[in-house]
Amino acid sequence: MKRLFLLVSLLVLSKFSAQTWATEDQYIQKFAKYAVEEMEKYKIPASITLAQGLLETGGGQSRLAREGKNHFGIKCKEDWTGKTMKHTDDAPNECFRVYDDPRQSYEDHSIFLSTRKYYANLFNLDMKDYKAWATGLKKAGYATNPRYASILIGKIEKYRLYEFDNTSSKEVLYAVLKMYPNLKEDRTFMAQLETEKYTKKAKEPVIVEVPYKQTSYAQQQKRVERIRTKSEVLNSILIKTHPNDGLKYIVIPEDTNLEFIAKKFKISESKLIKWNELEGDVLYKNDIVFLESKNSDGNTATYKAEAGEDMHDIAQKFGIKLNKLYAKNRMDAGQKPSAGQLIYLIDKKPRN
């Protein structure tokens, strides 16, 4: 009887282990593409993103992943205005973000890392050094588990996720197939691969609203194409790191409004207005917009104002709070510098 019980127990445990292994492999097969896409946009190693997803979701089986499509356990925070769900994590019934699609969760994870100041040093690391990134995440306080870095590294090395750090979104499915040759028998996967072969790059459809205007069909088609192109350009905005202490900012590629930027980067309009000292909600091509509060000092001592520049332009160029810039240069709010005027960015301008 004891032998029979032991045999059954071993079979159950063996089956459970196999299921866990298979689940994690299936997760990689399904979501490696998203991790690589995010790596191209935000410079976060695909291996790190995928390992975090594996760990956070238990191979895609967690309640947050299944019901909320939340793959990284990101909580609501004060700036979240989307759908939510209650889930017990560090405390009972905490508020977590809910997404319509896992891809949104992957991008939100990228935005979360790239716009928070305490993760800024990560972006100075080699993008292919997954060990340094794993250690850096733990040091920055991403997780409370003291073994978090070693767990991530273990996942990456067990499943060779580092191979995805050396591929592109156009080639990622071939990398998956090389890693899992049996997928040749998977019709769904091979159909996806065939689709990739005949398209430059798989994209989510761009939905654009074209205001009605009575005109010819040809002219209307030109308007649609013009608006579609603008929408695609705006959706491809990348977060940059400013030389002034790694502040996160973007450069507006096409005229748009503040609401669009607020929704894309999940930051309230009021915060963007405050951080960038904006007077309106219209943003113009080549405007600099900071995604966090600027600093009180610049990263260089002085700067010579160019013709046509105002103090706000200079504040945005160097990531300095506008009121601090006026004070350093003993200028009144609204006062404009003359061309060639020496602007002090760190110390206060000496008295004459």
ZIBEL-V278643 format. One record per residue. N is the residue number from 1. RES is the residue in three letters. PHI is phi in radians with two decimals (* if undefined). PSI is psi as a letter, one per 30 degrees, with the letter a starting at -180 (999 if undefined). OMEGA is omega in whole degrees, -180 to 180 (none if undefined). Layout:
N,RES,PHI,PSI,OMEGA
N,RES,PHI,PSI,OMEGA
This chain:
1,MET,*,e,-180
2,LYS,-1.10,e,180
3,ARG,-1.10,e,180
4,LEU,-1.09,e,179
5,PHE,-1.08,e,-180
6,LEU,-1.13,e,180
7,LEU,-1.11,e,179
8,VAL,-1.08,e,-180
9,SER,-1.06,e,180
10,LEU,-1.12,e,178
11,LEU,-1.11,e,179
12,VAL,-1.09,e,-179
13,LEU,-1.11,e,179
14,SER,-1.10,e,-180
15,LYS,-1.14,e,-180
16,PHE,-1.09,e,180
17,SER,-1.11,e,-180
18,ALA,-1.09,e,180
19,GLN,-1.09,e,-180
20,THR,-1.09,e,180
21,TRP,-1.06,e,-179
22,ALA,-1.10,e,-179
23,THR,-1.08,e,-179
24,GLU,-1.18,e,177
25,ASP,-1.10,e,179
26,GLN,-1.13,e,178
27,TYR,-1.09,e,180
28,ILE,-1.08,e,-179
29,GLN,-1.04,e,-176
30,LYS,-1.46,e,-170
31,PHE,-1.97,g,177
32,ALA,-1.02,e,-180
33,LYS,-1.03,e,180
34,TYR,-1.10,e,-178
35,ALA,-1.11,e,180
36,VAL,-1.23,e,177
37,GLU,-1.03,e,180
38,GLU,-1.18,e,177
39,MET,-1.07,e,180
40,GLU,-1.17,e,-177
41,LYS,-1.45,e,-170
42,TYR,-2.08,g,177
43,LYS,1.10,h,173
44,ILE,-1.84,k,-177
45,PRO,-0.92,k,179
46,ALA,-1.06,e,-180
47,SER,-1.08,e,-180
48,ILE,-1.18,e,-180
49,THR,-1.04,e,-177
50,LEU,-1.19,e,178
51,ALA,-1.14,e,177
52,GLN,-1.12,e,178
53,GLY,-1.08,e,178
54,LEU,-1.02,e,-177
55,LEU,-1.20,e,-176
56,GLU,-1.14,e,-174
57,THR,-1.73,f,-175
58,GLY,1.08,h,-179
59,GLY,1.28,g,178
60,GLY,1.56,g,-173
61,GLN,-1.73,f,-178
62,SER,-1.20,l,179
63,ARG,-1.09,e,180
64,LEU,-1.06,e,-179
65,ALA,-1.24,e,-176
66,ARG,-1.27,e,-175
67,GLU,-1.63,e,-176
68,GLY,-1.91,f,-177
69,LYS,0.90,g,179
70,ASN,-1.72,j,-173
71,HIS,-1.67,f,-175
72,PHE,-2.24,g,175
73,GLY,1.05,h,-179
74,ILE,-1.38,k,-178
75,LYS,-1.44,l,-172
76,CYS,-1.05,e,-173
77,LYS,1.07,l,-173
78,GLU,-1.30,f,-175
79,ASP,-1.69,g,-179
80,TRP,-1.51,k,-179
81,THR,-2.05,g,-180
82,GLY,-1.48,a,-180
83,LYS,-1.21,l,-177
84,THR,-2.38,l,173
85,MET,-2.56,l,179
86,LYS,-1.62,k,-179
87,HIS,-2.70,k,-180
88,THR,-1.49,j,-180
89,ASP,-2.23,c,175
90,ASP,-1.28,f,179
91,ALA,-2.52,l,-180
92,PRO,-1.14,k,172
93,ASN,0.89,h,175
94,GLU,-1.37,l,-177
95,CYS,-1.58,k,179
96,PHE,-2.14,l,179
97,ARG,-1.27,k,177
98,VAL,-2.09,k,-178
99,TYR,-2.04,l,176
100,ASP,-1.41,f,-175
101,ASP,-2.59,k,179
102,PRO,-1.01,f,179
103,ARG,-1.02,e,178
104,GLN,-1.12,e,178
105,SER,-1.12,e,179
106,TYR,-1.10,e,180
107,GLU,-1.22,e,179
108,ASP,-1.12,e,176
109,HIS,-1.08,e,179
110,SER,-1.11,e,179
111,ILE,-1.12,e,180
112,PHE,-1.00,e,-179
113,LEU,-1.25,e,-172
114,SER,-1.41,f,-178
115,THR,-1.95,f,178
116,ARG,-1.76,k,-171
117,LYS,-1.06,e,-177
118,TYR,-1.26,f,174
119,TYR,-1.82,g,-174
120,ALA,-1.01,e,-177
121,ASN,-1.13,f,179
122,LEU,-1.05,e,-174
123,PHE,-1.38,g,172
124,ASN,-1.63,f,-178
125,LEU,-1.45,l,174
126,ASP,-1.10,k,-175
127,MET,-1.15,f,-180
128,LYS,-1.75,g,179
129,ASP,-1.67,i,-175
130,TYR,-1.12,f,179
131,LYS,-1.16,e,179
132,ALA,-1.13,e,179
133,TRP,-1.16,e,-180
134,ALA,-1.09,e,179
135,THR,-1.15,e,180
136,GLY,-1.11,e,177
137,LEU,-1.08,e,179
138,LYS,-1.13,e,-180
139,LYS,-1.09,e,-178
140,ALA,-1.36,f,176
141,GLY,1.57,g,-179
142,TYR,-1.10,e,-178
143,ALA,-2.42,l,-179
144,THR,-1.56,f,-180
145,ASN,-1.11,k,-179
146,PRO,-1.09,f,180
147,ARG,-1.70,g,-173
148,TYR,-0.95,e,-178
149,ALA,-1.08,e,-178
150,SER,-1.18,e,177
151,ILE,-1.16,e,178
152,LEU,-1.06,e,-180
153,ILE,-1.06,e,178
154,GLY,-1.06,e,178
155,LYS,-1.09,e,-177
156,ILE,-1.07,e,-177
157,GLU,-1.38,e,178
158,LYS,-1.11,e,-175
159,TYR,-1.82,g,180
160,ARG,0.94,h,-179
161,LEU,-1.16,f,179
162,TYR,-1.06,f,178
163,GLU,-1.11,f,179
164,PHE,-1.29,f,176
165,ASP,-1.28,f,-177
166,ASN,-1.99,g,179
167,THR,-2.20,l,-180
168,SER,-2.16,l,-180
169,SER,-1.13,f,179
170,LYS,-1.37,f,-175
171,GLU,-1.93,f,-171
172,VAL,-1.05,e,-179
173,LEU,-1.19,e,175
174,TYR,-1.18,e,177
175,ALA,-1.13,e,177
176,VAL,-1.11,e,-179
177,LEU,-1.11,e,178
178,LYS,-1.10,e,-180
179,MET,-1.30,e,-178
180,TYR,-2.24,i,-176
181,PRO,-1.02,f,-179
182,ASN,-1.13,f,178
183,LEU,-1.14,f,175
184,LYS,-1.05,f,179
185,GLU,-1.55,f,-179
186,ASP,-1.61,j,-175
187,ARG,-1.08,e,-179
188,THR,-1.11,e,-180
189,PHE,-1.14,e,-178
190,MET,-1.15,e,176
191,ALA,-1.13,e,177
192,GLN,-1.12,e,179
193,LEU,-1.15,e,178
194,GLU,-1.11,e,179
195,THR,-1.08,e,179
196,GLU,-1.07,e,-176
197,LYS,-1.11,e,-176
198,TYR,-1.84,g,174
199,THR,-2.25,k,-179
200,LYS,-1.10,e,-180
201,LYS,-2.86,k,179
202,ALA,-1.18,k,-180
203,LYS,-2.29,l,170
204,GLU,-1.27,k,179
205,PRO,-1.06,k,177
206,VAL,-1.58,j,-180
207,ILE,-1.64,k,-179
208,VAL,-2.18,k,176
209,GLU,-1.80,k,-180
210,VAL,-1.92,j,179
211,PRO,-1.01,k,-178
212,TYR,-1.20,k,176
213,LYS,-2.57,k,-177
214,GLN,-1.18,j,-177
215,THR,-2.83,a,-180
216,SER,-1.29,l,-179
217,TYR,-1.06,e,-179
218,ALA,-1.07,e,179
219,GLN,-1.15,e,179
220,GLN,-1.12,e,178
221,GLN,-1.12,e,177
222,LYS,-1.13,e,178
223,ARG,-1.12,e,179
224,VAL,-1.04,e,-178
225,GLU,-1.12,e,180
226,ARG,-1.12,e,-180
227,ILE,-1.21,e,179
228,ARG,-1.07,e,-180
229,THR,-1.08,e,179
230,LYS,-1.08,e,-180
231,SER,-1.09,e,179
232,GLU,-1.13,e,179
233,VAL,-1.08,e,-179
234,LEU,-1.13,e,-179
235,ASN,-1.28,f,-178
236,SER,-1.76,g,-180
237,ILE,-1.04,k,179
238,LEU,-1.90,k,176
239,ILE,-1.37,k,180
240,LYS,-1.96,l,178
241,THR,-1.88,k,-177
242,HIS,-1.41,k,177
243,PRO,-1.05,f,180
244,ASN,-1.42,i,175
245,ASP,1.10,g,174
246,GLY,1.23,g,179
247,LEU,-1.02,k,180
248,LYS,-1.57,k,-179
249,TYR,-2.61,l,175
250,ILE,-2.29,l,173
251,VAL,-1.98,k,-177
252,ILE,-1.22,j,-176
253,PRO,-1.46,f,-180
254,GLU,-2.57,l,177
255,ASP,-0.96,k,180
256,THR,-2.73,a,178
257,ASN,-2.14,l,-175
258,LEU,-1.13,e,-179
259,GLU,-1.03,e,-180
260,PHE,-1.07,e,-179
261,ILE,-1.15,e,179
262,ALA,-1.05,e,-180
263,LYS,-1.21,e,-178
264,LYS,-1.09,e,-176
265,PHE,-1.78,g,174
266,LYS,0.95,h,176
267,ILE,-2.20,k,-177
268,SER,-1.12,k,178
269,GLU,-1.05,e,-178
270,SER,-1.09,e,178
271,LYS,-1.20,e,179
272,LEU,-1.09,e,178
273,ILE,-1.10,e,-178
274,LYS,-1.16,e,-176
275,TRP,-1.16,e,-176
276,ASN,-1.88,g,179
277,GLU,0.85,h,-178
278,LEU,-1.49,k,179
279,GLU,-1.84,f,179
280,GLY,-2.57,a,-178
281,ASP,-1.86,g,179
282,VAL,-1.68,k,178
283,LEU,-2.03,k,-176
284,TYR,-1.91,l,179
285,LYS,-0.92,k,179
286,ASN,1.37,g,173
287,ASP,-1.12,k,174
288,ILE,-1.68,k,179
289,VAL,-2.21,k,179
290,PHE,-1.51,k,-179
291,LEU,-1.75,g,175
292,GLU,-2.73,l,-178
293,SER,-1.12,k,180
294,LYS,-1.29,l,-178
295,ASN,-1.61,l,178
296,SER,-1.45,f,179
297,ASP,-2.20,l,175
298,GLY,-1.56,a,178
299,ASN,-1.86,g,175
300,THR,-2.45,l,-171
301,ALA,-1.21,e,-175
302,THR,-2.48,l,-180
303,TYR,-2.68,k,178
304,LYS,-1.63,k,-178
305,ALA,-1.11,k,178
306,GLU,-1.66,l,-180
307,ALA,-1.02,k,178
308,GLY,1.55,f,179
309,GLU,-1.39,k,171
310,ASP,-1.97,l,-175
311,MET,-1.16,f,177
312,HIS,-1.16,e,177
313,ASP,-1.00,e,-178
314,ILE,-1.21,e,178
315,ALA,-1.06,e,179
316,GLN,-1.25,e,-179
317,LYS,-1.09,e,-174
318,PHE,-1.89,g,176
319,GLY,1.16,h,-179
320,ILE,-2.02,k,175
321,LYS,-1.09,k,-174
322,LEU,-1.08,e,-179
323,ASN,-1.13,e,178
324,LYS,-1.19,e,-179
325,LEU,-1.15,e,176
326,TYR,-1.04,e,-177
327,ALA,-1.12,e,-180
328,LYS,-1.06,e,-175
329,ASN,-1.78,g,177
330,ARG,0.89,h,-180
331,MET,-2.05,l,176
332,ASP,-1.43,l,176
333,ALA,-0.99,k,180
334,GLY,1.61,f,180
335,GLN,-1.21,k,-177
336,LYS,-1.78,k,177
337,PRO,-1.39,l,176
338,SER,-1.56,l,180
339,ALA,-1.03,k,179
340,GLY,1.54,f,180
341,GLN,-1.12,k,179
342,LEU,-1.40,j,-179
343,ILE,-1.82,k,-180
344,TYR,-1.52,k,-174
345,LEU,-1.96,f,-180
346,ILE,-2.10,d,179
347,ASP,-1.55,l,178
348,LYS,-1.39,k,179
349,LYS,-1.03,k,179
350,PRO,-1.11,k,176
351,ARG,-1.26,k,179
352,ASN,-1.16,999,none
